[in-house]
């Protein structure tokens, strides 16, 4: 599995679109991250 954290603001729309196009889906916070309205957490199976 791969996980990533990216921004939730409009300026990150292009990045999130790229991640979605590569098979990432939104998920719950992972590792030491906590729920944050400025973050989007994503994961993808290998």
Secondary structure, DSSP 8 states (H G I E B T S, - for coil): -EEEEEE-SGGGHHHHHHHHHTT-EE----TT----TTEEEEEE--
